[in-house]
């Protein structure tokens, strides 16, 4: 009789054999659009880890390994708690962490240098309001992204994970 443990062991062994191998300093695959990630924090089991890692290594879809058409080239991370993964990911996958959103979107240059922006504001230590809502800076991040678009005279697609703000007027 097959046990749950033997089933899981065989399944995981089979999956591990089919996963793509990554290496430090790997050259980016050509032809992919460039993406900046703007996030509150990147640690194990955070939204940035779940979403960002999928853009870095891909994910299974329809029985095959899917490699996204986007390459993470820059990151802004607002907080780096214990267990932070952002530096490790940047080192392994060859992207740069910038000290602010503007530099991340411009990849250190003076003009918008990415083809897409992913904003993830879901975790971290932020104040709470009287209703108990955590005041994540999603709206503030979005405004800074839009400011770069306005100054550089060009915009790119933005995906904002979750709702735009805890503040109804800002969200409108």
C-alpha positions in Angstrom: 0.0 0.0 0.0 1.3 3.4 -0.9 1.5 5.8 2.0 1.0 9.6 1.9 4.7 10.0 2.8 5.9 7.8 -0.1 3.5 9.4 -2.5 4.7 12.9 -1.6 8.3 11.9 -1.7 7.9 10.4 -5.2 5.9 13.4 -6.4 8.4 16.0 -5.1 11.3 14.0 -6.5 9.7 14.0 -9.9 9.0 17.7 -9.8 12.5 18.5 -8.7 13.9 16.8 -11.7 11.8 18.9 -14.0 12.4 22.3 -12.5 14.7 24.7 -14.3 18.1 25.2 -12.8 19.1 28.7 -11.7 22.6 29.9 -11.0 24.2 33.0 -9.6 25.1 35.6 -12.3 22.9 33.8 -14.9 22.6 35.8 -18.1 19.1 37.1 -18.7 17.1 35.4 -21.5 16.9 37.8 -24.4 13.7 39.2 -25.8 11.9 39.6 -22.5 10.3 42.9 -21.4 11.9 44.6 -18.4 9.9 44.9 -15.1 10.4 46.8 -11.9 9.0 45.5 -8.7 7.9 48.0 -6.0 7.1 46.3 -2.7 6.8 46.8 1.0 8.9 43.7 1.9 10.2 40.5 0.3 10.4 37.6 2.7 9.3 34.0 2.9 5.5 33.6 2.2 5.0 37.3 1.5 3.1 38.4 -1.6 6.4 39.7 -3.1 8.0 36.3 -2.6 5.1 34.4 -4.2 4.7 36.8 -7.2 8.3 37.9 -7.6 9.7 34.4 -7.5 7.4 33.3 -10.2 8.7 36.1 -12.5 12.3 35.0 -11.6 12.0 31.2 -12.1 8.6 30.7 -13.7 5.8 28.3 -12.6 3.9 25.2 -13.8 1.0 25.8 -16.1 -1.0 23.2 -18.0 1.6 20.5 -17.3 4.5 22.5 -18.5 7.0 24.9 -17.0 6.1 28.5 -18.0 8.8 31.1 -18.2 7.2 34.6 -18.1 7.9 37.1 -20.8 9.1 39.7 -18.2 12.5 40.0 -16.6 12.9 41.6 -13.2 15.6 44.2 -13.7 15.0 46.4 -10.6 13.5 46.5 -7.2 12.4 49.0 -4.6 11.7 47.4 -1.2 10.5 49.6 1.6 11.3 47.4 4.6 13.8 44.6 5.2 12.7 42.6 8.2 14.4 39.5 9.6 14.2 36.9 6.9 14.4 39.4 4.1 15.0 37.7 0.7 15.4 40.8 -1.5 19.2 40.9 -1.4 19.5 37.2 -1.9 17.2 37.3 -5.0 19.0 40.3 -6.4 22.3 38.6 -6.1 21.1 35.3 -7.5 19.1 36.8 -10.4 21.2 39.8 -11.3 18.8 42.7 -10.7 19.5 45.9 -8.7 17.8 47.1 -5.6 17.4 50.9 -5.6 16.9 53.2 -2.6 13.7 54.8 -4.1 10.9 54.1 -6.6 12.1 56.7 -9.1 15.5 55.1 -9.4 14.0 51.6 -9.6 11.8 52.6 -12.6 14.7 54.3 -14.3 17.1 51.4 -13.5 19.5 54.0 -12.1 19.4 56.2 -15.3 17.5 59.4 -16.0 14.5 58.1 -18.0 11.9 55.4 -17.5 13.7 52.2 -18.3 11.2 49.4 -17.7 8.3 48.0 -19.7 6.1 47.1 -16.7 5.7 47.8 -13.0 4.4 45.4 -10.3 3.4 47.1 -7.0 2.9 44.9 -4.0 2.0 46.5 -0.7 0.8 43.8 1.6 3.2 43.1 4.4 5.3 45.1 6.8 5.1 47.2 9.9 2.9 50.2 9.2 0.6 52.2 11.4 -3.1 51.3 11.8 -6.0 53.7 11.7 -9.0 53.8 14.2 -10.7 51.1 12.2 -7.8 48.7 12.6 -6.8 48.9 9.0 -3.1 48.7 8.2 -2.1 51.8 6.3 0.0 50.2 3.6 1.5 52.7 1.3 0.0 51.3 -1.9 -1.4 54.7 -3.0 1.8 56.5 -2.2 3.8 53.9 -4.2 1.4 54.3 -7.1 1.6 58.1 -7.0 5.4 57.9 -7.2 5.2 55.6 -10.2 2.8 58.0 -12.0 5.1 60.9 -11.2 7.9 59.2 -13.1 5.5 58.6 -16.0 4.5 62.3 -16.0 8.1 63.6 -15.8 9.4 61.2 -18.5 6.4 61.6 -20.8 5.8 57.9 -21.1 3.9 55.3 -19.2 3.9 51.5 -19.0 1.4 48.9 -17.7 1.2 48.8 -13.9 -0.2 45.9 -11.8 -1.2 46.9 -8.3 -1.6 43.8 -6.1 -4.7 44.4 -3.9 -6.9 47.5 -3.7 -5.2 50.8 -4.3 -5.7 52.3 -0.8 -7.3 52.0 2.6 -8.5 55.6 2.0 -11.7 55.7 0.0 -11.0 59.1 -1.6 -7.5 58.0 -2.7 -8.8 54.8 -4.0 -11.4 56.6 -6.2 
